[in-house]
Every structure is written in structure tokens, then in C-alpha cells.
Amino acid sequence: MQVQLYQINLKITNIVLLNIPAMNTICCIKIFDVVMRKLKSLIH
């Protein structure tokens, strides 16, 4: 039972670690998008 829980935890950790770069990229794109919109509204 203990071993099974450990394996499940490892799987969850791996999924989270793999998803962090993707999440960061999405956040960066969203922030960049917002900044660009503000710049465009300032220019116009």
C-alpha cells in the first residue's frame, strides 16, 4: 500500500513538473499580449 502511494505521488510530481514550463509560457504570452494592447492604446 505504501509503495503504491509513493508511485502515485511520483506520477503526480512528474506531471506537475512537466506542466510548469507550459504554464509559464502561457502566462508569459498572456502578459505580453496585455502589454502590447496597452502600448497600442497609448499610441492611438
N, CA, C and O atoms as a GROMACS GRO file, in nm:
protein
  176
    1MET      N    1   0.083  -0.121   0.000
    1MET     CA    2   0.000   0.000   0.000
    1MET      C    3   0.087   0.126   0.000
    1MET      O    4   0.063   0.219  -0.076
    2GLN      N    5   0.187   0.126   0.086
    2GLN     CA    6   0.277   0.241   0.097
    2GLN      C    7   0.350   0.266  -0.035
    2GLN      O    8   0.366   0.380  -0.079
    3VAL      N    9   0.395   0.157  -0.098
    3VAL     CA   10   0.469   0.167  -0.224
    3VAL      C   11   0.379   0.225  -0.333
    3VAL      O   12   0.423   0.308  -0.413
    4GLN      N   13   0.253   0.181  -0.336
    4GLN     CA   14   0.159   0.228  -0.437
    4GLN      C   15   0.138   0.380  -0.424
    4GLN      O   16   0.137   0.452  -0.523
    5LEU      N   17   0.120   0.426  -0.301
    5LEU     CA   18   0.102   0.569  -0.277
    5LEU      C   19   0.224   0.647  -0.324
    5LEU      O   20   0.211   0.754  -0.383
    6TYR      N   21   0.341   0.592  -0.297
    6TYR     CA   22   0.466   0.657  -0.338
    6TYR      C   23   0.473   0.669  -0.490
    6TYR      O   24   0.514   0.773  -0.542
    7GLN      N   25   0.433   0.562  -0.561
    7GLN     CA   26   0.436   0.565  -0.708
    7GLN      C   27   0.336   0.668  -0.762
    7GLN      O   28   0.366   0.738  -0.858
    8ILE      N   29   0.218   0.675  -0.700
    8ILE     CA   30   0.118   0.773  -0.744
    8ILE      C   31   0.172   0.915  -0.724
    8ILE      O   32   0.157   1.000  -0.811
    9ASN      N   33   0.234   0.938  -0.608
    9ASN     CA   34   0.293   1.070  -0.581
    9ASN      C   35   0.399   1.106  -0.683
    9ASN      O   36   0.407   1.220  -0.728
   10LEU      N   37   0.481   1.009  -0.721
   10LEU     CA   38   0.585   1.032  -0.822
   10LEU      C   39   0.522   1.070  -0.955
   10LEU      O   40   0.570   1.162  -1.022
   11LYS      N   41   0.416   1.001  -0.994
   11LYS     CA   42   0.348   1.031  -1.120
   11LYS      C   43   0.293   1.172  -1.119
   11LYS      O   44   0.308   1.247  -1.216
   12ILE      N   45   0.227   1.209  -1.009
   12ILE     CA   46   0.169   1.343  -0.997
   12ILE      C   47   0.280   1.448  -1.004
   12ILE      O   48   0.266   1.549  -1.073
   13THR      N   49   0.390   1.424  -0.933
   13THR     CA   50   0.503   1.517  -0.934
   13THR      C   51   0.558   1.535  -1.075
   13THR      O   52   0.587   1.647  -1.117
   14ASN      N   53   0.572   1.424  -1.148
   14ASN     CA   54   0.623   1.430  -1.285
   14ASN      C   55   0.531   1.511  -1.375
   14ASN      O   56   0.577   1.592  -1.455
   15ILE      N   57   0.400   1.489  -1.362
   15ILE     CA   58   0.303   1.562  -1.443
   15ILE      C   59   0.312   1.712  -1.413
   15ILE      O   60   0.313   1.795  -1.504
   16VAL      N   61   0.319   1.745  -1.285
   16VAL     CA   62   0.327   1.887  -1.245
   16VAL      C   63   0.455   1.950  -1.298
   16VAL      O   64   0.452   2.060  -1.353
   17LEU      N   65   0.568   1.880  -1.283
   17LEU     CA   66   0.696   1.933  -1.330
   17LEU      C   67   0.696   1.952  -1.481
   17LEU      O   68   0.753   2.049  -1.531
   18LEU      N   69   0.632   1.861  -1.553
   18LEU     CA   70   0.626   1.874  -1.699
   18LEU      C   71   0.536   1.990  -1.740
   18LEU      O   72   0.558   2.053  -1.843
   19ASN      N   73   0.434   2.017  -1.658
   19ASN     CA   74   0.337   2.121  -1.693
   19ASN      C   75   0.383   2.262  -1.655
   19ASN      O   76   0.332   2.359  -1.710
   20ILE      N   77   0.478   2.273  -1.563
   20ILE     CA   78   0.524   2.406  -1.520
   20ILE      C   79   0.578   2.489  -1.636
   20ILE      O   80   0.538   2.605  -1.649
   21PRO      N   81   0.668   2.437  -1.722
   21PRO     CA   82   0.718   2.520  -1.833
   21PRO      C   83   0.605   2.566  -1.926
   21PRO      O   84   0.605   2.680  -1.972
   22ALA      N   85   0.510   2.476  -1.952
   22ALA     CA   86   0.397   2.511  -2.039
   22ALA      C   87   0.315   2.623  -1.977
   22ALA      O   88   0.275   2.718  -2.045
   23MET      N   89   0.289   2.612  -1.845
   23MET     CA   90   0.211   2.713  -1.775
   23MET      C   91   0.284   2.847  -1.778
   23MET      O   92   0.223   2.951  -1.803
   24ASN      N   93   0.415   2.844  -1.754
   24ASN     CA   94   0.495   2.967  -1.757
   24ASN      C   95   0.490   3.032  -1.894
   24ASN      O   96   0.479   3.154  -1.904
   25THR      N   97   0.498   2.951  -1.998
   25THR     CA   98   0.493   3.003  -2.135
   25THR      C   99   0.360   3.070  -2.162
   25THR      O  100   0.354   3.179  -2.218
   26ILE      N  101   0.252   3.003  -2.121
   26ILE     CA  102   0.117   3.059  -2.141
   26ILE      C  103   0.104   3.191  -2.065
   26ILE      O  104   0.049   3.288  -2.118
   27CYS      N  105   0.152   3.195  -1.942
   27CYS     CA  106   0.146   3.318  -1.862
   27CYS      C  107   0.224   3.429  -1.929
   27CYS      O  108   0.176   3.543  -1.936
   28CYS      N  109   0.344   3.399  -1.979
   28CYS     CA  110   0.427   3.499  -2.046
   28CYS      C  111   0.356   3.553  -2.169
   28CYS      O  112   0.356   3.674  -2.194
   29ILE      N  113   0.294   3.464  -2.247
   29ILE     CA  114   0.223   3.506  -2.368
   29ILE      C  115   0.106   3.598  -2.330
   29ILE      O  116   0.084   3.700  -2.395
   30LYS      N  117   0.033   3.562  -2.225
   30LYS     CA  118  -0.081   3.643  -2.182
   30LYS      C  119  -0.036   3.781  -2.136
   30LYS      O  120  -0.096   3.882  -2.171
   31ILE      N  121   0.071   3.784  -2.056
   31ILE     CA  122   0.124   3.911  -2.006
   31ILE      C  123   0.172   3.996  -2.123
   31ILE      O  124   0.144   4.116  -2.129
   32PHE      N  125   0.243   3.935  -2.217
   32PHE     CA  126   0.293   4.004  -2.336
   32PHE      C  127   0.177   4.063  -2.415
   32PHE      O  128   0.184   4.176  -2.462
   33ASP      N  129   0.070   3.984  -2.430
   33ASP     CA  130  -0.049   4.027  -2.503
   33ASP      C  131  -0.110   4.150  -2.438
   33ASP      O  132  -0.146   4.247  -2.506
   34VAL      N  133  -0.123   4.147  -2.306
   34VAL     CA  134  -0.180   4.260  -2.232
   34VAL      C  135  -0.093   4.385  -2.249
   34VAL      O  136  -0.144   4.494  -2.271
   35VAL      N  137   0.039   4.366  -2.237
   35VAL     CA  138   0.132   4.478  -2.251
   35VAL      C  139   0.122   4.539  -2.391
   35VAL      O  140   0.119   4.662  -2.405
   36MET      N  141   0.117   4.454  -2.493
   36MET     CA  142   0.107   4.503  -2.630
   36MET      C  143  -0.022   4.583  -2.652
   36MET      O  144  -0.021   4.687  -2.718
   37ARG      N  145  -0.132   4.534  -2.595
   37ARG     CA  146  -0.259   4.606  -2.608
   37ARG      C  147  -0.251   4.744  -2.544
   37ARG      O  148  -0.300   4.842  -2.599
   38LYS      N  149  -0.189   4.750  -2.427
   38LYS     CA  150  -0.175   4.879  -2.357
   38LYS      C  151  -0.088   4.974  -2.438
   38LYS      O  152  -0.118   5.093  -2.448
   39LEU      N  153   0.019   4.922  -2.496
   39LEU     CA  154   0.107   5.004  -2.579
   39LEU      C  155   0.030   5.058  -2.700
   39LEU      O  156   0.042   5.175  -2.734
   40LYS      N  157  -0.048   4.971  -2.764
   40LYS     CA  158  -0.126   5.013  -2.882
   40LYS      C  159  -0.227   5.120  -2.845
   40LYS      O  160  -0.246   5.216  -2.920
   41SER      N  161  -0.292   5.105  -2.729
   41SER     CA  162  -0.391   5.204  -2.687
   41SER      C  163  -0.323   5.337  -2.653
   41SER      O  164  -0.383   5.443  -2.669
   42LEU      N  165  -0.198   5.332  -2.606
   42LEU     CA  166  -0.123   5.454  -2.577
   42LEU      C  167  -0.083   5.524  -2.707
   42LEU      O  168  -0.086   5.647  -2.716
   43ILE      N  169  -0.045   5.445  -2.807
   43ILE     CA  170  -0.002   5.502  -2.935
   43ILE      C  171  -0.119   5.569  -3.006
   43ILE      O  172  -0.104   5.680  -3.058
   44HIS      N  173  -0.235   5.502  -3.009
   44HIS     CA  174  -0.351   5.557  -3.080
   44HIS      C  175  -0.414   5.673  -3.006
   44HIS      O  176  -0.513   5.730  -3.052
   0.00000   0.00000   0.00000
